Amino acid sequence: MGEVQGKITIAPGVLTTIVRLTTLDVPGIHRLAPQHAPVRTLRTSVAAEDGVFVMLTDQGVRVEVHVVVETDSKMLQVGEAVQVEVKRALEHMVDMPVVAVDVHIEGVALESGRP
């Protein structure tokens, strides 16, 4: 292998898809909760998908996830699991440093099971 011959570009939509699928796979997550995208600053670029925002900064990737949890879930444990799994997925799949994974629990599902 050895010699580098170019550059690799990963579309921001790929990052949001990784975050979305990883989050939905965490036990206790009912669904993503759509939110308005955060304000973009001059030094960041933002990719948004329902309930998922990925911000690329000079330091690395910042993620914001808005979720609705299952009725019987322990919110703190679910939130921590989302943080761990999203960070692991991004670092493993795209080898990018993750600065933060902010999880916002927007509600609790009244019905049981996933839609």
C-alpha positions in Angstrom: 0.0 0.0 0.0 2.3 2.8 1.2 2.0 5.9 -0.9 -1.0 8.3 -0.5 -2.4 9.3 -3.9 -5.3 11.6 -3.2 -7.8 12.4 -0.6 -11.0 10.8 0.8 -14.1 12.8 1.2 -17.1 11.6 3.2 -20.4 13.2 2.5 -22.1 14.7 5.6 -25.2 12.6 4.9 -23.2 9.5 5.5 -22.3 10.7 9.0 -26.0 11.5 9.8 -27.0 8.0 8.5 -24.4 6.3 10.7 -25.6 8.3 13.8 -29.3 7.7 13.0 -28.9 3.9 12.5 -26.7 3.5 15.5 -29.0 5.5 17.7 -32.1 3.5 16.6 -30.3 0.3 17.4 -29.8 1.2 21.1 -32.2 -0.6 23.4 -34.7 1.8 24.9 -34.9 4.1 21.9 -38.4 4.4 20.5 -37.7 6.8 17.7 -35.9 10.0 16.7 -37.6 13.3 17.5 -37.4 15.9 14.7 -35.9 19.2 15.8 -34.8 22.4 14.0 -31.2 22.5 13.1 -28.8 24.4 15.4 -27.4 27.7 14.1 -24.3 27.3 11.9 -21.2 29.2 12.8 -18.5 30.4 10.5 -16.1 27.6 11.4 -18.5 24.6 11.2 -20.5 22.8 8.7 -23.8 21.1 9.7 -25.5 18.1 8.3 -29.1 17.5 9.6 -31.6 14.7 9.3 -34.7 14.2 11.4 -33.5 14.3 15.0 -29.8 14.1 14.1 -27.3 17.0 13.7 -23.7 16.4 12.8 -21.3 19.4 13.1 -17.8 19.2 11.6 -15.4 21.5 13.4 -11.6 22.0 13.4 -11.5 19.7 16.5 -13.6 16.9 15.2 -17.3 15.8 15.0 -20.0 17.1 17.3 -23.2 15.2 17.3 -26.6 16.2 18.6 -29.3 13.5 18.8 -33.0 14.1 19.8 -34.8 11.0 20.8 -38.0 9.6 22.3 -37.4 6.7 24.7 -39.5 3.6 25.5 -41.8 3.8 28.5 -39.9 1.3 30.6 -36.4 2.5 29.8 -33.9 4.1 32.2 -33.3 7.5 30.6 -29.8 8.1 31.9 -28.6 4.6 30.8 -30.2 4.9 27.4 -28.6 8.4 26.9 -25.2 7.1 27.9 -25.5 4.1 25.6 -26.3 6.3 22.7 -23.2 8.4 23.5 -20.9 5.4 23.7 -22.3 3.7 20.6 -22.4 6.8 18.3 -18.8 7.7 19.3 -17.7 4.1 18.7 -19.5 3.9 15.3 -18.1 7.2 14.0 -14.5 6.5 15.1 -14.6 2.9 13.8 -16.4 3.5 10.4 -14.9 6.9 9.3 -11.9 7.3 11.7 -12.9 10.8 12.7 -12.4 12.2 16.2 -15.6 12.7 18.1 -15.7 15.8 20.3 -19.1 15.4 21.8 -22.3 13.4 21.5 -25.2 15.4 23.1 -28.4 13.4 23.6 -31.7 15.2 24.1 -34.5 13.1 25.4 -37.6 14.9 24.0 -40.2 12.5 25.4 -41.4 9.1 26.4 -43.4 6.9 24.1 -46.9 6.3 25.3 -47.4 3.2 23.1 -45.2 0.2 23.4 -43.0 -1.1 20.7 -41.4 0.7 17.7 -43.5 2.1 14.9 
